[in-house]
Amino acid sequence: MEDPVVPGAGVPPANGNGNGGSKGKQAAAKGREAFRSQRRESEGSVDCPTLEFEYGDADGHAAELSELYSYTENLEFTNNRRCFEEDFRTQVQGREWLELEEDAQKTYVMGLLDRLEVVSRERRLKVARAVLYLAQGTFGECDSEVDVLHWSRYNCFLLYQMGTFSAFLELLHMEIDNSQACSSALRKPAVSIADSTELRVLLSVMYLMVENIRLERETDPCGWRTARETFRTELSFSMHNEEPFALLLFSMVTKFCSGLAPHFPIKKVLLLLWKVVMFTLGGFEHLQALKIQKRAELGLPPLAEDSIQVVKSMRAASPPSYTLDLGESQLAPPPSKLRGRRGSRRQLLTKQDSLDIYNERDLFKTEEPATEEEEESAGDGERTLDGELDLLEQDPLVPPPPSQAPLSAERVAFPKGLPWAPKVRQKDIEHFLEMSRNKFIGFTLGQDTDTLVGLPRPIHESVKTLKQHKYISIADVQIKNEEELEKCPMSLGEEVVPETPCEVLYQGMLYSLPQYMIALLKILLAAAPTSKAKTDSINILADVLPEEMPITVLQSMKLGIDVNRHKEIIVKSISTLLLLLLKHFKLNHIYQFEYVSQHLVFANCIPLILKFFNQNILSYITAKNSISVLDYPCCTIQDLPELTTESLEAGDNNQFCWRNLFSCINLLRLLNKLTKWKHSRTMMLVVFKSAPILKRALKVKQAMLQLYVLKLLKIQTKYLGRQWRKSNMKTMSAIYQKVRHRMNDDWAYGNDIDARPWDFQAEECTLRANIEAFNSRRYDRPQDSEFSPVDNCLQSVLGQRLDLPEDFHYSYELWLEREVFSQPICWEELLQNH
């Protein structure tokens, strides 16, 4: 039998050396392939312009309203209009809504609310659609998008003043408890948009009312301002013995994730929940004002700068540019063979010049490609992340110490000025003095930072400089007060806790908070673009999939865009909601923040966010998953054109997608909140090989996003090893330029004692004990506590009235026989026990 013919076998190599020639060709082919893959990965990011992005609480008003509706729902706009016009003609003859006086409009709305209270589900839905048409701006009588938005706001204030929100809240309770709808959805193999019709109408009306009333404008009349504050109070606190509205929405999220209500329109629920939390607690600028106010109340010095304004004034650094030099650098011989050549010396001199010259050259320019080790580590990291996220509901196991993976070499220019004032903690001053005293005196004085006897003059100057930049945070004061309350509960008495909206929300969330956090992260995982479809994952597409699946290619393209847009909106709402909750709880009390953040960490939030960023972030931010002609309010004014491939692919003219960039920044801020000053969590970043993932995000030329990426890289540089720092000098210099400095923070050298191995669990366990002590002291107040007064008077104790069941006197004798007479009493044992 003949051997099979192998192509190329038996053909002698051109250079006469068979092994060497084939190896050289394989190496060259491998290098070219690596270069092509690198080019493909970075394609589109070579000439990335600076993204003109303004960070805020939310997008523009029209954009936030349009994201409420999926493109599959567009046919329902005409349905809502028809229901309103049929009802309106029976009540008002020969006139239109915009022609009525305000009193007549109020009378008609009162009639609508009366007709909501009917038994027939179908008639109730028609009236609810008529109300929704009013909230959508009565677009059938408008000529432009501006008119639609104006009348939508006007009608929403009118509807609120007539009590529409309370009526719809009762209907929402009925729909949530509708077991028939839940069981019907559970029996179906595929849930579609038709299964959530009533819920979508109710949630749409409530969202439009919250979003329109929340929006403040200088031209708003006095009555609207009063209504806004009343509405905020109603949503913030428990009204009529009911829980705050946000808790009802949280319960809908957990019910959806448990699989008991797969028909819930989860995107609308999450959008409404985010806007309710933002409306009741306040947005990011309001948070800054609250922080300034609270520092003044605690007697702390004012903030050195407004962080929002500092970030806005920052200039973005240039992303990496991949040129043909990359291919040459990958195909070049190893450095050992280049030793002694003039070219290599010139390269070394160029590197030295780039570090020595103070200039304003672009950061991240001419970055070298990723090495094989980096690509391999990124692949290992992705596999690790997938394994972690399969255990989303379980506590993450602390992984073994990381292997230090060398990354690409970088160069950067030094800055002319630093944007942030440096900060020093009290702990840093104590640590500095402890080291100095051990060195010069031989003993320490504990927490004493004033006694400098025996220390040399330069140490005096150092301590003076450190104290000039000392920063005492609100959290430091709260932790100190909590320690005092734990030590002296009797002498200090009970703490007076103000009933703020944030405090009320935390009290309501406290006992179900782990379930809320797990549910939100489950939905975030299902909506992440890097998630693989799994059979046990949550179906988040129930409120976007039509009853009949698309037949034509155009319909499939439209549905594909709609599904991607739907997921992006869910990511945006969850990321912003979690960030707002963390920031408000941190300001209210540090242990409330730590409680939420610890449950997020236990639910594997850190690997989830890293998995989200383990993609081409620039492609995600510049994605065009929108069809402008189908967006509200445009689709209500114009006749819908016939869709073509060109109109679907056109999208809008923006250079980036606002919501995706907003989501990325919020997820990075969330990751910073979870890992700041937490060494065990920082080690999780190292172990999950987050450095190459985060470095890829620096390709996005947006200052705020780059700042939070650099912050995350800064906290782990001391753990990445000297080789990583040496080969990533450009990133190190960018950190120096953009991130706030801690004066004696040894982040760039790794000599800090915190960089040494320690017990990972000890830090989290100590924190958990402090959180439980705080929650127990403030929120668990049992009647029979050890500090409650004891009544020692026999007559007083026997004379107390006890609430007994009504039928107790019927079985009184039987109770006496069973519980008293038939039970032997051992008096000696009783005396010994007491």
N, C-alpha and C positions, 0 to 999 in steps of 0.2 A: 504494500500500500504506500502510495506516494505521500510525502509530507505536503500539507497545505501551503499554498503560495502566499507568502507575506509580502505586501507591497513594500518595495524598497529593500527587501532582503537580498543579499548578494551583490548589491550595488556598492562598489568601494567608495569611501569618502574622498572628497576632493583633495584633502590635505594629506592623505595617506595614513592618517591615524584614525582608525574606526571609532574607538571609544571616545577619544577626545573630541572628534568632530561632532558626533551625535550628542554628546553632553553639552557642547557649546551651543549647538542649534536648539536643544531643549531649553537651555537656560535663556537664550535669546527669545525663544517663543514664549517662555513663561514670563519673561520681563515685559514683552510687548502686550501680552494678555492682561497682566496686572495693570499696566499703564492704561489700556483701553477701559478696563473696569473702573479704574479710578476716574478717568475722564467721564464715563457714563454716569457715575455716581455724582460727580460734581457738575454735570452739564447744566447750564442755566445759571450757575452761581459764579461764573468767572467774572462777569461784569455786573454784579449785583449792585443796583443803585441804592443810595440811602433811602430807607423807607420812611416816608413822611407820616408817621403814626403818632396820634395824640392819645395817650392813655387816659381813661376816665372811668366813671362808674358803669357806663353802658355805651352802646353805639347810638347813632342818631335816632330820633323818635320814630321816623318812618321805618327805619331798618328793624328796630326792636318790635314794632307791630307786625311787620311782614313775616318775621321769623316764627310767629305764632302759628301760621298756617303752612301746611305742606301743599305742594302743587297738586296733589291728589284731591284736596278739598276745594279746589277752585270752582267746581260745578255747584257747590253749595251756596255760593254768594247769590246766584240767581234764585235759588230755592228760598233763602232767607228773605229776599226782596219780595218774592211772590206771596209768602206768608204774611208779611207786613201789609202789603197793599190790599190783600183780601180782607184782612181784619180792619184796616184803616177805612176802607170804603163803607163798611157797615156802621162805623161810628161817626165819621165826618164826611159830609157830602160836598162834593165840588171844590175841595181845597186840598192843598198839599201840606206836608209836615212843616216845611220851612216858612209857609205863609201864616201859620197859626201864631197867636200870641202866646206868651209864656204860660198864662193861666190855663188856656185851652190845651196846651201840650201836657201840663201837669195832670189835667183831668183825664186825658187819654191814657197816660201812663198808669194812673190809678186804676182805670178800667182794665188795662192789660194785666196788672198784678192780681186783680180780682179773678180774671179769667184763668190765671195760672193755677188757682185752687180748685181744679176739677179732677174728677176721678179718672176720666179717660186719659190714658198715657199719650195717645196720638194727638188729641186736642191740646194737651199741655205742651207737647213738643212744638206744635205750630205756634203757640203764643210765645214760647221761649225763643224760637227763631225770629219772631217779630221784634222782640227785645234786642236780640243780637244784631239785627239789621240797624236798629237805632244806635247801638253802641259802635257799629262799624261806620257810622257817619252818614246814613241815608244817602248813599252814593248815587242812587238813581236820580236824585234832584240836584246833583253837583256837576260842575263843568270842568273842574281841575282837581289834581291831587291835593293841593293846598286847601281847597274847600272841604274835601273829604276829611282831612285831618282836623280842620277847625271844628266842623260839626260833630265829629267823633268826640272831641274833648267836651264840647258844649253839652251834648246828649248824655255823656257819662256823668257829668256833674249833676245834671237834671235827674237822671236815673237814681243816683246815690241819694239825693235829697228826698226822693219819694220812697226810699226804703227798699230799693230793688236788690241791693247786695244781701240784706238779711233774708229776703224771700228766696233768693237763689242759693243761699247757704243751707236753708232747710231742704231744698230740693237736692242739693249735693249730698247731704247726709242720707237722704232716701236712696239715692243711686248707689252710694258706697255700700249700703246695707242690703242692696237688691241681690238676694241670693239666687234668684232665677237667672239674672244676667250672668252671674259668675259661673253657675253650673253649665249654662248654655255655652259659654266661651270655653270652659274646660273640656267639653265633649267634642268640640270642633278640632279637626286636625290642623287647621291653619286659621288663626284669628286675623280678621281684616278690619278695615276702617269702619265697616257697617256695624260692628259689634259695640262700638263706643260712641254712637251718634249722640245720645242724650248727654253723656258726660262731656263730650267735646263742646257741645253748645253751651253748657253751664260754665265750664272752665274758661271758654273764650270770652263770655260776657264778664266774668270776674277778673280775668287778666286785663281786658281792655279798660275796665274801671280802675283797677289798681295802677296801671301804667299811665293812663291819662291824668288821673288825679295826682299821682306822685310827681309828675312833671311840673316844675315851678317856672313861671314866667312873670316878668315885671308888670305886664299888662293885665294880669289876673284881677278880677274885681274882689272886693273885700269879702263877699259871701263865699267865693270859691276858696279863699285862704282859710276861712273859718271851717269850711267843710273838710278841707284837707287835714287840718289838725284833729278834727273830730274823728275822721276816718282812720287816721294813724293811731289814735288812742284806742279805737274799737278793735283794730287788728292786733294791737300790742298786748292788751290785757284781756283777762277772762271776762266776757260779758254774759249776763244771764246764766251764771253758773256753768258756762261752757269753757273749754280749753281755748287758748289762743289759736288763731286760724292756722298759723305755721305748723302747729303740732298735728292738726288734722291732715295737712298735706304730707307731713312726715309719715303719718300712719298709712296713708295711701301708698307711699313709696315702699314701705316694708311689706305691705300686703301684696303689692305687685311682685316684689322680689321673691316672696315666699311661694309664688305660683298659685295663690288662691284667687287672684283677679288678673289673669293675663290680658284682659281686654282694656285695662286702664290706659288712657292716652298719656304715657309717661312723660313725653316731651312737654306737653302743656302743664302737667303737674309740676315738673321741675322748674320750668320758666316762671310759673306763678309763685312757687316757693321762693325762688331767688329774689323776685321783685318784692314779695311781701317782707322778706328779711331785710332787704335793702331799704324799703320804705319805712319800716318800723324802727330798725336799729340805726340806719344812716349809712351813707356811702363812704368812700375813702377820704374825701375832703372833710366830711363831717367828723370822721374818726380823728383826723389831725387836730381839728378844733377841740374835740373832747379830750384828747391827750394833753393839749396845752392847758385846758381848764383844770384837769385833774392834777397836773403837776403843780399848778398854782395852789390848789386846795391842800396838797400835801406839804407845801412849803419848799418845793424843789426849785432850783434855778431853771429859767426858761431854756428851751432848746436852742442849740447853737445855730441851726439852720432848718429850713423847711425842706424835708427830704423830697417831697413831690417836685418842688421847684428846682432842686439841684439835679434831679434825674432828667427833668425836661430840658435843662440847659446843657446836658452832656452831648458830646459829639460821638457818633458811631465810628467804630474802627472798621477798616476795610477787611472784607472776608478774604480767605486764601484764594490766590489765583493759580490755576494749574496750567502751566505752559509746556512746550515741548521739552524744556529742560528736565521735566519730571521723568520723561522716558529715558533721557540720557543718564540721569542720576540713578535710575533703577537698574540700567544695563551696565553701569560703570563697574570696573573691578573693585574688589574690597580695598579699604583704606590701607591695609598693610602693603599692597602692591604699588600704591601711589606715594609711599613714603619717600621723601627726598626729591620729588618732582617740584618744579617751580610752580605748576598750577595749583598743587595742594597748598603750597605756602601762600599763594595769592588768596586762596579761599579762606585760610586762617586769618590773614590780615584783614580781609573783608569782614569776617565775623567780629574781629576785635574792634574794627572801626564802627560797626553798627552798634556796639555796646558803649563805645567811648563818646560818640558824638551826640550832643543834645540837639535833637531836631524834631520836626513834626512829620516825619515820613509815615506812610500808612502802616498801621499795625496789621499783622497777619498776612503780609505780602510775601510772595515767593516762598510759600511754605512748602517744605519737602513732603513727599507722599508718605502715606502710612507704610510702616514696615510690615513684614510678614508676621512678626510677633504681635504687632498691634491688631492686625486683622484677625489673627487667631484668638487673641484675648477678647476682642469684640464678639467673636462667634461664641466663645465660652460664656461670656457674660449674657448673651441672648439666651443660651440654653439654660443658664442659671435662673434668669428672670422668668422664663416659661415655667420652670419647675416650681418656683416660689409662688407664682400666680395661680397655679393649679390648687394651691392650699390657701385660697384667699380668706377662708373663714377661720383658719387655724393660726395660732401664734407662730411667727416665723422663728425657726431654729437659728441660733447664732452660728454662722458659718465659720470654718477654720480661718486662721490668719491668711492674708492675701499673698499671692505671689506678685512680686514687683515686675510689672510689664513695662519695658522701655517704649516710649512713644517717640513721635517724630521730633526732630530738632527744630527750634523756632528762634527767631530773632525779633527784637522790637526796639523802638526808639523811646527814650526816656521823656517824660512830660515836662512842660514848663511850670505847671502849677497843679496842685492837688485840689479836687473839688470838695473833699470832706474835712471837717475838723476832727483831729484824732481824739479818741476816747480811751480812758483808763478806768478799770473797775477797782473797787476797794480791795478785792481779792488779789489783783495784780500788784498793788502797792505792798500788801502784806507779804506776798511771795518774794518780791524784790528785796525787801528789808530782811526777810528770813535768810535768804542766800548771802546777803552782805554781812549780816551779823555772824553767821556761821564762819564766814571767811576771815573776817577781821577780828572778831571778839572771841568766838568759840561757843557762844550760847545764843538763844533766841528769847524774845520777849512776847511771844504769842501774837495777839492782834494789835499790839501797841505800835502805832505808826507815827507817834510824835517824838519819842525818845530817840535821839540820834547820837548819844554820848559814845565816844570811842570810835566812831566811823569817820573816815577821811572826808575832806572837803568836797571832792567830786561826788560822793554819795549824797551829801547834803543837797547839792545842786540838782542831782537827779531826782531826789524825792520831791523837791520843790516843783520841778517841772512836771512830774507825774501828778502831783496834787492840783496843779493849775488846770490840767485836762481831765480831772476826775469827773466821772459821770455816774450819777445815782439814778437808776431807773425806777419806774413805778413798781415794777416787779420786786426789786430789792426791798422796798419799803413794805410791800404786802407780805413777803416771806418773813421779814423780821417781826411784823405785827402778829402773824400767825404763830410764830414760835413763842411769843410772849403769851398769847391766848392759851396755847397748849400747856405752858408752864404754870400759869396763874389763872385758872378758869374761875375761881371763886372771887378773888380780889378784883379782877378786871371786869367781872360781870358779863352779861350777854352782849354780844356784838350787835350794833344797830346796822342792819342791812337795808339800804334804800331800795324801794320797789321800782327799779328801772325796767324798761322793756327787755333789756339784756338779761337781767336777773330773773325776771318772770319766765323768759324762754328757757334759760338753763335749768330752772327748777322743774319745768315741765318735761324737758328732754332727759333729765338726769338718769332715771331708772331704765329707760329704753335706748340710751345713747349708743351703746355698742351695736345694737341692731340697726339703728339709723346709719351709722358710719359704714357698716358692712354692706348695707343695701346700696348706698350711694357709690361705693367703690365697685360693687358688682356691675352696676349699670355703666360706670365709667369704663370698666374693663371691656364690656360688650360693645361700647361705642368707639373704643380706641381703634385707629386705622391699622395698627400693627397686630391686632388680635386675630387669631385664627378661629374660624367657625368650628364650634364644638357642639355636640349633641346636647350637652347639659347646660349650655350657656343660656342666658335670658333672652327672650325674643323682645327686642325693643322697637320692633317695626310694626307693631299692631296698629298704630295710628298713622301709618303712611302707605301701607300696602292696600291696593284697591281690591274690590270683591272679585273682579275678573282680571286675571293677569294679562299683561300686554301681549299683543299679537304681532304687531309690526316692529321693525327695527327702531323707528323713531320713538314709539311708545316705550320700548325697552330703554333707550338712551335717556328719555325724560325721567323714567322711574329710577334709573341708576343715579342720575344727578340728584333726584329728590331724596333718595336713601342716604347718599353721602352728606348732603346738606343737613338732613335730619340728625345724623350722628354728630356732625360738627356742632350743631346747636345744643345737643345734650352735653357734650364735653364742655362747651362754654358755660352753660348754666351750673353744672356741678363744680367745676373748678372755681368759679367766682363765688358760689355759695359757701364752699368749704373755706376759702380764704377769708371771706367776710366773717364767718362764724369764729374762726381762730383769732382774728384781729380784735373783734369785739369782746370775746371772752378773755383775751389776754389783758385788755384794758380794764375790764370789770374786776377780774381777779386772776392772778397768774395760775392758780391751781385749777381753775375752770379750763383755762387754755391747755394746761398740761394733761388734764383728764381726756379732753377731746383728742389731742395730738397723740397721746399714748395709745388710744384705741385705734387711731388711724395707722399707727406703726404696727400694732399687733395684727391688723387686717392687711398687712403687706402693701401699704400705700407707697412706700419708697420704691420697691421694685416695679410697681405698677407705673409710676411716673417715669422711671428710667426706661421701661419697655415702650412707653408712649414716644419718648424722644429717640428711641433706637430706629429711626427712619430718616429719610431725606427731609429734614425739617423745612428747608427752603421750598421744596415742592409742596409740602403741606400748607405753608403760609401763602403761597402764590396760587393755590388751587382755585379754580373757577367753578365751583359747584353751585351756580345760581343761574336762573333764567330771568332776566330783568323784566321782560314783558309779562311774566306770570306773578311777579311780586305784588303784594298789596302795598299801596292803594292803586298802583298803575293798572292792575288787571280789572278793577271795578269801573274805571273811566273809559278805557278803550275796548273796542271789540277785539277779542283774542285773535291774533293772526294765525294763519295756518303754519304750524311748526315745521321747520326744515332743519336739515343737519347743520346748516350755517348758523341759524338762529340759536340752536341749542349749544353749539360750541363757542358762540361769541361771548356769552357771559356779560360782565360789566367791563368798564374800561379802567378799573383800578389796578394798580401795580401789585396789590396784595389783597388778601381776604382779611378784613378787619377782625372778624370773630375768631379766626384761627390764630392770628398773632396775639390777640387778647387772651385766648385760652393758653397758649404756650407761656406767656409771661406769668399768668396766674398760677400755672402748675409749677413753674420755677420758684415763684415766691412761696408757694405752699411747701415745696421741698426745702427751701431755706428755713422756713418756720419750724419744720419738724427736726432739722438737724443742727440748728444753731446752739452752740455750747453743749451739745450732747455727743460725747466722744464715741459711745457705743454705736450711735446711729451714723456718725461720720464714718466709722469703720465699715458699716453696711455699704456705704457709697463706694468704698475702696474695694470691698470684696466682690461687689456686683460689677466691678470694672466700669464705673461710670465715667472715668476720665475721657476715654476716646469718644463715648457717646455725647458727653457735654461739649467736647471740643468741636465736634461737627456742627453743633448749634451756633457756634461763633461765626459761621458763614453768613448768617442773617445779619445784614447791616442795619441794626436797630439798637440804639444805645441802651435802652432799658433792659431788653432781653439779654444783651451781652453782659450788662452789669451783674445780673443775677446768676448767669452761668459762671462768671469769674468768681463770684462769691462762693459758689459751690466748689469750684476748683481750689480756691484758696484754703478752705478748711481741711482739705485732704492732702495738700502738697507735702506736709511733713511726714505723711505715712506712705508716700509713693516712692521714696528712695532718692538717693542723690543722682542716680543716672537719669531718672525721669526729669528732675529739675534741671539737670545740665542740658538735656536735649530739648527742653521746652522753654528756653529763655524768653522767647517772644510772649508766650502766655504769662510767664512770671512777671515780665515787665508791664504787661497790660493789667495784671492784678494790682501791681504797685501804682499804676496810673489812675485806675478807676474805682478801686475798692477802698473803703475807709481803713485807716491804720489804727492798730492798737499798739501803743508805744513799745511795750516790751513783749510783744507777741513774736515768737521765733518761727513764724510760719514758713519762711523761705529757707530755713536751714535744718529744721527737724531736730534741734537739740533739746526741745522742750521735754520735760518729764512726762507730759501727757502722751507723748508718742510711744512710750514703752507699753508692753503688753499688760493687761489687767483683766480682772474678772468682768466680762461683758454684762452679766446679769445683775451684778451688785448695784450699778448705777440705776438701772430701771427699777429694781426692787425697792431701793431707798425712795425713789421718786413716787412709786406706787403707794408706799406706806404713807408718805406725806399727803398724797391726794386723798387716800381713804380717810385719814384722820381729819382732813379739812371737810370732806363731804359729811362725815359722821357728826362732827361737831356742829356744823352749820345747818344741816338739813335733816338729820336723824335725831328727833327729840322725843324719845320714849318717855312715857309718864313715870315709870318706875326706874329712873336713873339713880345712880349712886349719890348724886348731888341734890336730889329732891328731899324736902323736909319729911321727917318721920313723925307720925302721930303716936305717942307712947301712952296716951290716956285710954284705959280700957273702956270707960263709958262712952267716950267719943267714938272709938272704933266700932263698938257694938251699936251705937246709935246712928251710924251712917245708913242712908237709904240706898238700897241696891235695886237696879232695874232687873226684875225677874219676868220670865214669860207669863203671859196671861193665864195659861193652863197649869201653872206651877202648883197651885194649891190643890189641884186634883191628885197629884202624885207626890205630895209633900211627905206623907207618912212612909211611902215606899222609898223615897230618897233618903229619909232619916235611917231607915232600917239598913239600906244597902251601903251608904257612905259613912254612917256614924256608928250605929250600934254593932254592926257585924265586923267592923274593922278593929283589930286589937291595937291598943296604944302602948308602945314601949316608952315609958316616961324617961328611963335612964338614957336611952339613945337620943330622945328628943332634947334632953338637957345637954348632952355632949355635943350635939350638932349646933346648938345655939349658945 
